[in-house]
Structures are given as structure tokens and as C-alpha cells.
Amino acid sequence: MKILHTSDWHVGKVLKGHARVEEHIAVLRDLVEIAQKERPDLVIVAGDLYDTASPTPDSTRIVTRALTALRATGAEVVAIGGNHDNGAALDALRPWADAAGIQLRGTVRENASEHVLTGTTAGGEAWRLVALPFLSQRYAVRAVEMYELTASEAQQTYADHIGRLIAKLTEDFAKRDAVNLLTGHLTVVGAKMGGGERDAHTVLGYAVPASVFPSSCHYVALGHLHRTQQILGPCPVRYSGSPLAIDFGEEENQPSVTIVEVTATTAARPRTMPIASATPLRTLRGTVADLQRYAERNPAASGWLRVYVREMPRAGLREEVQDLLPNALDVRIDPDMLPTRTSPTAAQRAGRSPSTLFADYLKVRGHDDEGIKDLFDEIYEEIPGGTS
């Protein structure tokens, strides 16, 4: 059988105040075109369809249309909730999804069998997929108790709970009568961060060892980390990565999806399919003169920029940089240029005028600009009682 594995769409992402609606539409169009060309039997979306738990109507429309278009290629489509998704809201879409032939699993349900999906390809290959949505630490304990696994002792770790859940859900994998698959939204020990993930759900307390996956599994399709990578484990374990760079810090990642070919008797063979339309993110460093030379050499450069300016702060510097580089969404002073100074103590501030205190603040911030001081004085004088 052939599988298309994708994850971490983060539809609705706003980058430094800039909405990325058109980027997501283009990227998901590419993904659908890959599915039309490759004709997978199964599409797995391993969580974080949305960037926020309260997606806008536009974001919902983009996601549902993409899932519908993937289903229209003839593939079975399975999507699970990630830590950015509202699992209950995804479950509320299940009547629509069921009618469209799409399997959505937003939260862990009381009936364990709801998370074990089965099917047969047009070529007659039987498959079995365990679909495990993201679980917070609290809900991991509740899920274990729900399945009566008696593992709610205080000394049990998050990894222990996830391991016991996976063991329960993969019991039928021992039959080896089908292609055994698992999808989850997890951090695996030893995996590399992509650069834009939410730290609270990727720290060690949420990391699980690859040993939680059984050797009888033919392929583990993971989401959560945005970098495409294979993880060493008892079976093939892989992150597909995000189909576009989610935030600055991910510029080295290759936006892609993964195509996997596998049978019940042969090993999984994954290959990476790049997403050509993904907008690149870049970080530039230099003086204004350096940035001007870059703009002159690259007049048609595409992508969004984060710029570290190697000059002292001054009024209008941001606007000057953005005039040179209209695609600069994030402009800041290079930290190496800022002086190392300490803020005055309360005793040192006592009895000093607001104008003097503000001037001291500017010095501490490396922004000693007479124009800014004069503007502060002008505004302060307009405040009733400001001159008293």
C-alpha cells in the first residue's frame, strides 16, 4: 500500500502580525496535487491542522476543503488532533467528516476500538491504523483509567501512560495479518526540534522513548516536531515535518510531505516530497548599508525576513529597514549592539523627574536618542498635572 503522511499544517498562523492565508492555500494545493499524482491508498494528517484552538471561519474552510480534496483523490483520509487543535471541536465536526468519508479523531474516546481503524486497499492489502490524538499529562492519566489499565499512581510518568495506552491499542498488531500503522502527536526522545514548536508540550516531561512503539508496527506516522526526520526505534518511526516553515528559526527545514510504500511482509520505504510553493523564511544580519547592498543584489527575493540590525537604536530605524526590505516582518537590534547596563535601584530613582528617569531608561535600552526624549517631554507636558 501507499501512504501520504503529513502533519503540522498550522492553518491560521499569524507571523509577526502577518496573516498567512494565501500561503496555506497554496501549500495545501501542492499537497493535494502530490496526492493526485501519487494516488496513495491512505492519507494521514498527524495533528495540528490549526494553529489555534479557536480557528477562524476562513481557517476552518481551508482545512475542510483540503481534507475533502484529499478524499476526492480516492484515498482514505485520517486526521488526528494536535496540541494546537481543539480536540473537542474536531470531534464536533465528525458528522460532517463521516459523511465525507473522512476519519477525524480529536480526543481519546471511551471506546478504545474507535481509535483502531481498518481498511483494505484496491490491491487487496489489509491495513490497521491506531489513531492517537495529542494528550496532555492530565488527560493521559484519565485515558489510562478509562481503559482500566490501573496506572494512575503518582510515580507514573507521561511516557508510562502513553506506553500503556499504545500497548492496549496495538494488541491486534501481534496477528501480523495486515499492514500495522500508528499515528500520534508526540515528542520522541532524541528527535530534533523544528524551531517553532510550543515549548510547554515538547519539554522532557512530554517526551516518550521510541520503545513505546511495538516492533510489530510497520510504520509510525508522527506529528508535533516540524522537521522531517527518521527516528531510531524498534520499527520505522518518522516525522513528516510541516509543509511550510511555521516561524523564524525554521528556515533550515525542508517543507515537505512523506510518501511511504509498505506491505504486510516488506519494510516501509519512505521518501520525501518537497512542497515547492512554501514561502521561505530568512534571517539577515548587518548594518543598514549591508542591508541596502543585499536589497540591490536581490531585488526579486521572495520570502519573509527577520532582520537583526547591527547599529545602535534610533528613531525611524525600523521604517528605514522596511523601506529597503518590504518583506521584513521582524526588525530588531542585534543583541551584540546593546550595551550591558543595569537598571537604577528604587533609591537611585527617588526624587528624580519623569524626564530624567525616561532618559535613563533609554540609556539602559541602548536607545539614547534626543528626538525620543523631546517627544516624551512634549507628551508629558500635555498630561494634566504632568508639569507639577
N, C-alpha and C positions, 0 to 999 in steps of 0.2 A: 504494500500500500504506500501511498504518498501522502505526506503531511505538510501543511504550511503552518509554521509556528511563528507567532508574532506576539508582542506584548507592549505595554507601557506607551500607549498612544498619547495619553495626557491631553485629550481634546479639551479645549477651553483654557489652555495655558496662556497666561499673560506674561510677557517678558519685559521687565522694566517699563511697565505701563503700555506696552505694545501688544495688541491682540494678534493671535496667530491663526485666525480662522482660515484665511486663504491658504496658508501653508499646510494646515491639516487636511483641507480638501484635496490639495494636490498630492500630498503624500499618500493618503488613503486611496486616491485614484490609482496611483502607481501600484499600490499593494493589490488592488482588485485586478489590475492588468496582469500582474505576475500570476495571480490565481487563474486568470483566464488562459494564460499561456501554459502554465504547468499542470493544470487540471488535477489538483490534489483531491484525494478522497475525503480528507478531513482538514479543517482549519481550526487551530487552537489559538485563542486570544487569552494570554495568561495574566490578565489583570491590569488595572489602571487604565481602563478605557477613557476615564475622565481625569482631569487634573484636580477637580474639587468635588466634595461630597454634595454640592448644590449646583449642578451644571445648569447653564442657561438653556432656553429652548433651542437656540442655534446649535449648541454643543450636542444636545440630545438628538437633534435632527441629523447631524453629521454622523454620529455613531450608529444610529439605527439604519440610516441609508447605507453605510459601509457594510454593516453586518448583512443587510438584505442583499446587497450586490455580491457579497462573497457567497451567500447561499445560492444565488442565481447561477453561479458557475457550476452547480451540481454537487458541490462539496457539502458534507455535513459540517456544521459550524457550532463550536462550543466556546463560550466565553465565561470567565470567572471574575469575581470582584477582587480588586486590589486594595491596598491601604488608602489610596486616594479616593476610591469609589465609595458610594453609599450603598452598602450591600443590600439593605432592605429596599431601597429604591430600585435596584436592579431586579430584585425578586418581584417587585410590583409590576415590572414590565414582562413578566413571564407569560401572561396570557397572550400578549402580542407576539412574543418570541415563539411560543409553542405553535401559534397559528402560522407563523412564517417558517417553521421548521428549524428554528434556532434554539439551542440549549443554553440557557443562562443560569448561572449558579452564583448568586450574590453573597449568600451566607450559608453556614453549615446548618442543615436541616435535621430534624429529629430522626427521620428515617435514613439510615446510612445508605440504603440502596439508591436513594436519589442522587448520590454522588458517584455511582458506578454506572457509566453509560456504555452501551454496547451497539455494535453495528456490523455490517458486512459490506465490503467494497463491491463494486461492479464486477471485479475479477474473482470474487468469491473468498477474499481474505477476511476472516473474522477478526474483530478488534474489540478491545475492552479498555475504557478510559476512566481513571479515577480523577474527578474534578474537585479540587480542594481550594476554596476561596481563602483569601487572607483572613487570619485570625489574630486578634490582639491577645495579649497574655491572659487577660481575664476571660475572654471567650474561648480560648484554648482549653482552659480548665473546665468551663461549662460544657464544651463539646465532649470532652473525655467522660465527664459524669453522665451526660446524656446517653452515651453508648455503653454505660455501666462498665467502664474499664477500671474503676476504683483507683484512680491515680491523682486524687485531689490533695494528697499530702503536701504540707508546706515545703518539704525539701525537693519536690519535683520541679524541674526547670521547664521553661518553654519548650526546649528541644525534646525533653522527655515526653511532654504531652503530644507534640506533633509526631514524634516517632510512634507513639502508641496508636494515634489516630490513623496514620498511614498503614501500620501493620494490620489494623482492623479492616480498613477499606480495601487492602490489596490481598485479602485472604485467598481469593479465587485465582490470583496470579500463579499459584502453585500448580494449577491444572495445565498450564503451558499449551492450551488449545486455541490460543488466539494471540494477536499482537497486543501485548500488555503495555499500556501507556499511563502516565500520570502527569497532571499539570497542577502547579501550585504557584503561589505568590510568596516567595520566601527568600531569605538571605542564607546562603550556604557558606559554612566556614571555608576560608581560603579563596573565596570569589573576590574579584576586584570591583570596587565601586565605579559607577559610571561618571559621577561628578555632580549629578543634580538630584540625587535621591533625598528623601526626607530622613534626616539623621535619626530621629526618635525610633524609627522602625527598621533601622539597619545596624544599630549598635549590637555589641556582643550578646546582650540579653535576648535578642531576637534571632541570633544565628543558630542554625542547626547543622550538624555534621552530615556529610553526604551518605554516611552509613544508614540514615533513616530510610533510604530508598532500597527496596529489595533487589537482589541480583536477578530475580525473575522478571524485572521490568525491562522492556525493550528500549524505552526512551522516556526521559523525564523532561517535560517542556516547562521551563520556569520563566516567571516574570519577576520584576521588582528592581533588579540592577540593570542599568541602562546600557551596559557594554556587552557586546556579543562575545561569548566565551564558553568554552567547554570546561567542565569541572570533573576532576578525577574522582571516581566513585565506583561502587560495585556494579553499576550499569551506566549507560550513556546519560549524562546529565548536562543540560545546556541552557544558557540564557540566550534568547534571540536578540536581546537589546532593543532599544527604541528605534522606530523608523525615522526619527528626526532627533537632533540634539535638543534636549529639553531646556538646558540652561548653560550659561557660560561655565567653563570648566569641563564641558563635554565635547570640545571642538576636535579632540583626537579620536573620538568614537566614530565608527563607520555606520551610518544609519542603514539598517538592513532588516530583512526577514530571513528565516531559515526554512529551507526545504529539506525534508527527511524522507528517505526511502528505506523501507524495512519490511520484512516478512516474519512470520512466527518462527522461522528456522534460520534466519540470517540476521546479522548485526545491522543496527541502524547506520545509515550513511548520510550524515547531514552536510549540507552545503549552504553557503551564504549567498543571498541575492541582494545586492545593493539597491537602495532607494535613490534613484537619480535626482528626483525633484526636491530632496530635503535641503532646506536653506542652511548653509554653513554658518557657524558662529566662530568668530575670531577674536583674539586678544592682541592689541597693539600697545607698544610702549615707546615713548620718545618725547622729544621736545616738540613745540608747535612747528618748528622748522622741519623736523623729521617727519611729522605727520603730513605737512604740506608736500614734501617730496614723495611720500607714499601715495597721496591722492593724485599727484601728477603722473606717477608711474602706473597707477591702477585706476584710470578714470571710469572703467565699467565694472569694477569689482563688485561682486554680489555678496550677500550675506550681512548679518548683523555684527556690530563691533562693540567690544568693551575696550575702552581706551584708558591707559594709565599715563597721565601727562607728567613728564619729568621737568616740571617747572614749579616754582612757588605759587601758591594760590593767589589769585587776584580777581577782581570783579570782571565779569564778562568772559572769563576763560572758557567756561563750558560752551557758551554760544559761539565763541571763536572756533573751537574744535568742531562743533557740529556744523558750522558753515563749511568747513573744509571736508568733513566726513558726515554727510547727511544720514548715513546708516549707523552712526554711533549712538546706541541706545543707552550706554552706561559710560559716563565720563567721570573720572576721579583722579585725584592727585596720587602719583606714585608714592607709596608709603616711605620709600627711602628719602624722599624730598622733605618730609615733615620733620621739624625739629623735635628733639626729645626734651620735653619740659613738663614740669609738674604743675598742677593747678594750685592756686593760693589757698591757704587754710582759711577757716572762718575768722580767725583772729586777724589775719592779714587783710581780709575783705572789710573788716569793721571800719565804719566811718568814711569809706571811700564812695565817691559819686558813681551813679549808674554808668556814666560815660567812661569813667576810668576803668570800672570793672569790665565793661564790654571791650575796651581796648586791650585789657589783659587777656580776656578770653580769646580775642583774635590772635594775639601773640602765641598763646598756648596751642592754638589750632594751626599755626603757621600761616595765618591769613592777615598779616599786618598791612592793611590797605586803608589809606587815608580816606578814599572815597566812601568806603563802607562805614567808617567811623562818622563821617559827616552826615551820611544818610541816617544813621542811628540817632545822632543828636537832633536832627531835624524832626524825625518821627516822635522822639521822646518829648520834645517841646510842645508837640500838638496834643499830647495827652493831658487831660485836665489834672492839674496838680503836679504835672511832670517836672516843672522847674522848681518846685518848692523843696 
